[in-house]
Amino acid sequence: MPLVIVTGIPASGKTIWSKKIEEFVSSLNRDVTIVSEHEYISDKNETHNNSNAEKTARASLKSSVLRSIDNHTVVVVDASNYIKGFRYELYCVSKQHSTAHCVVQCMVSPEQAWQWNLTQASAQQYDKETFDALVFRYEAPDSRNRWDSPLFAARPDQEFDWNGLKEALFSGRAVKPHQATQLQPLTDSNFLHCLDRLTQEVVASIVDVQKTEAIGEIVVPRSRHRFIACRKVSLAELSRARRQFIAYSKTRSMSSEEEIISSFVSYLNTIIQ
């Protein structure tokens, strides 16, 4: 089912609009779920000032989207989604699943967003330095880009185009996977990049699931195997295993992303007891 990517500068009302979209889709008797970055960011100022922490949060968010997307449920991604490259990754997810997608941009001025930020509980506020940095780094969606289209503007002082959203999600023809979005065979030039990215996504997925389910079989997106957790495994231990697997795999040949993911999960099952 369709993927709705909500985006905007800090404190621009993304969570509010995500809930409005959830209510609207529910009113159409459709299943809907919200995947929120709040589940993976405990301290927004600390996370957004640490590139590695931010990268891990995005990987966890994407893993959650991959677990949630199916043939029955509309998935609303409640996050800043301020990097156009990440929005493109989410676009590719929708195309790989042959489903519709759209982007909803929360449109408020930085001045208004800052005032809204100050009304939040102190623990939930952005500090001024982090807020300004994120506004500066924000890569606004452009409807001329296929991954940012169709694009809907969510403004506090204007009526939202609910009919347009409904048509985009349920009346349009889903674009089938093509060469640009379909998973391609790995080449020497992109193998190491994929190895790094995919193993990081697996680690993020396991850490995310173990927040609520410490032991048992864990389904890892796109893996032929399940991770067998006999105990709660720390991020540090998973990261060490990830580095070892990358070093070991540099001399191996793997033909697809699914093979990398499945091999890494199998490796984790072997060394983590």
C-alpha positions in Angstrom: 0.0 0.0 0.0 1.1 3.6 -0.5 3.9 5.4 1.3 3.4 9.0 2.6 6.7 10.8 3.3 6.2 13.8 5.7 9.0 16.3 5.7 9.7 19.8 7.0 12.1 21.9 9.1 12.2 21.3 12.9 9.0 22.0 14.8 7.0 22.6 11.7 4.1 20.3 12.7 5.2 17.0 11.1 3.8 14.8 13.8 0.5 16.8 13.9 0.1 16.4 10.1 1.0 12.7 10.3 -1.8 12.2 12.7 -4.2 14.2 10.5 -3.2 12.0 7.6 -3.7 8.9 9.7 -7.2 10.0 10.7 -8.1 10.8 7.1 -6.9 7.5 5.7 -8.8 5.7 8.6 -12.0 7.6 7.6 -11.7 5.9 4.2 -11.8 2.5 5.9 -8.1 1.9 5.0 -5.5 0.4 7.3 -2.8 2.9 8.2 0.3 3.1 10.4 2.7 5.8 11.4 6.5 5.1 11.4 8.1 7.9 13.5 11.7 9.0 14.0 10.7 9.8 17.6 11.1 6.1 18.3 14.8 6.2 17.4 15.8 9.6 18.7 15.9 10.0 22.5 17.7 13.3 22.5 17.1 15.3 19.3 19.9 17.8 20.0 22.5 15.2 20.7 21.4 13.0 17.8 21.4 15.8 15.2 24.8 17.0 16.3 26.3 13.6 15.8 26.5 12.4 12.2 26.9 8.7 13.2 23.9 8.8 15.6 21.9 10.5 13.0 22.9 7.9 10.4 21.9 5.1 12.8 18.5 6.7 13.4 17.8 7.0 9.7 18.8 3.3 9.2 16.4 2.3 12.0 13.7 4.4 10.5 14.2 2.8 7.1 14.2 -0.7 8.6 10.9 0.1 10.3 9.4 1.3 7.0 10.6 -2.0 5.3 8.9 -4.0 8.0 5.7 -2.0 7.8 5.1 -1.8 4.1 2.8 -4.4 2.7 -0.3 -4.9 0.5 -2.8 -3.7 3.0 -1.5 -0.8 5.1 -0.7 2.9 4.2 2.6 3.8 5.8 3.1 7.4 7.0 6.7 8.4 7.7 6.8 11.0 10.4 10.3 12.4 10.3 12.3 15.4 9.2 13.4 13.6 6.0 15.5 16.6 5.3 18.0 14.9 3.1 16.9 14.4 -0.5 19.0 11.3 -0.9 17.1 9.7 2.0 13.8 10.6 0.4 15.0 9.0 -2.7 15.8 5.8 -0.8 12.2 5.7 0.5 11.0 6.4 -3.0 12.9 3.3 -4.2 11.3 1.3 -1.4 7.9 2.1 -2.7 8.8 1.3 -6.2 10.4 -2.0 -5.3 7.0 -2.8 -3.7 5.1 -1.5 -6.8 3.1 0.9 -4.6 2.1 4.6 -4.8 4.0 7.2 -2.9 3.8 11.0 -2.2 5.5 13.7 -0.2 3.8 16.1 2.2 5.8 19.2 3.1 5.0 21.1 6.3 5.2 24.7 5.2 5.9 27.2 7.9 8.5 29.9 8.3 11.6 29.3 10.5 10.4 32.1 12.8 7.0 30.4 13.3 8.6 27.0 13.8 10.9 28.4 16.4 8.0 29.9 18.3 6.2 26.5 18.2 9.4 24.9 19.4 9.4 27.1 22.5 5.9 25.9 23.4 7.2 22.3 23.8 8.3 20.7 27.1 11.9 21.7 27.7 13.2 18.2 27.2 11.5 18.1 23.7 12.8 21.5 22.5 15.6 22.1 20.0 18.3 24.4 21.2 18.9 27.4 18.9 22.1 26.2 17.5 20.7 22.8 16.5 17.5 24.3 15.2 19.4 26.8 13.0 21.7 24.1 11.7 18.9 21.9 10.7 17.0 24.7 8.9 20.2 25.5 7.0 20.8 21.8 6.1 17.2 21.2 5.0 16.9 20.2 1.4 13.4 21.2 0.4 11.5 18.8 -1.9 11.1 19.8 -5.5 8.1 18.4 -7.4 10.2 18.3 -10.6 12.1 15.3 -9.0 10.2 12.0 -9.4 11.1 11.1 -5.8 9.4 14.3 -4.5 6.3 13.9 -6.6 3.4 14.2 -6.1 4.1 16.9 -3.6 1.5 18.4 -1.2 1.9 21.5 0.9 0.6 21.4 4.5 0.1 25.0 5.7 -1.5 26.0 9.0 -3.5 28.8 7.4 -4.8 27.0 4.3 -7.1 24.0 3.6 -5.1 20.9 2.7 -5.8 19.1 -0.6 -7.3 16.0 0.9 -9.0 15.0 -2.4 -5.7 15.3 -4.2 -4.0 13.1 -1.5 -6.7 10.5 -1.9 -6.3 10.4 -5.6 -2.5 10.2 -5.4 -2.7 7.3 -2.9 -5.6 5.2 -4.2 -6.6 6.3 -7.7 -3.3 6.5 -9.4 -1.5 3.6 -11.1 1.4 2.3 -9.1 4.7 2.7 -10.9 6.3 -0.7 -11.5 9.9 -1.3 -10.7 12.3 -0.3 -13.5 16.0 -0.3 -14.0 16.5 2.8 -11.8 14.7 1.5 -8.8 14.9 -2.3 -9.2 17.7 -4.0 -7.2 20.7 -4.4 -9.5 23.5 -6.9 -9.4 26.4 -5.7 -7.4 29.6 -4.5 -9.1 33.1 -4.0 -7.8 32.4 -0.2 -7.7 29.4 -0.4 -5.4 30.0 -3.6 -3.4 31.8 -2.0 -0.5 29.3 0.8 -0.2 26.4 -1.7 -0.2 28.2 -3.9 2.3 28.6 -1.0 4.7 25.1 0.3 4.3 23.2 -3.0 4.4 25.0 -4.4 7.4 24.3 -1.1 9.3 20.6 -1.5 8.4 20.6 -5.1 9.8 22.2 -4.0 13.1 19.7 -1.1 13.4 16.8 -3.5 12.7 18.0 -6.0 15.4 18.6 -3.2 18.0 15.1 -1.8 17.2 13.3 -5.1 17.7 15.2 -5.9 20.9 13.9 -2.8 22.5 10.6 -4.7 23.0 11.5 -8.3 22.3 14.8 -9.2 24.0 15.0 -12.9 22.9 13.6 -15.1 20.2 13.6 -15.2 16.4 13.9 -11.8 14.8 12.7 -11.2 11.3 15.3 -9.2 9.4 13.9 -7.4 6.2 15.1 -9.0 3.0 17.0 -11.8 4.7 16.4 -15.5 4.0 17.3 -16.2 7.6 16.1 -15.0 11.0 18.4 -13.8 13.7 18.2 -16.1 16.7 18.5 -14.0 19.8 19.2 -16.2 22.9 19.8 -13.0 24.9 19.7 -9.3 24.4 22.7 -8.3 22.3 24.3 -4.9 22.8 24.9 -2.4 20.0 28.7 -2.6 20.8 28.7 -6.4 20.3 26.7 -6.1 17.0 29.0 -3.4 15.8 32.1 -5.4 16.4 30.6 -8.4 14.6 29.7 -6.1 11.7 33.3 -4.8 11.4 34.6 -8.4 11.4 32.0 -9.4 8.8 33.0 -6.5 6.5 36.7 -7.3 6.8 36.0 -11.0 6.0 33.6 -10.2 3.1 35.9 -7.9 1.2 37.6 -10.9 -0.3 34.3 -12.7 -1.1 31.9 -12.3 -4.1 28.2 -11.7 -3.4 25.9 -11.1 -6.3 23.0 -9.3 -4.6 21.9 -7.1 -1.7 19.8 -10.0 -0.4 22.8 -12.2 -0.3 24.8 -9.7 1.7 22.0 -9.3 4.2 21.3 -13.1 4.5 25.0 -13.8 4.8 25.5 -11.3 7.6 22.5 -12.6 9.6 23.9 -16.1 9.2 27.3 -14.9 10.4 25.7 -13.2 13.4 23.9 -16.5 14.3 27.3 -18.3 14.2 29.4 -16.0 16.4 26.8 -14.6 18.8 25.8 -17.2 21.3 
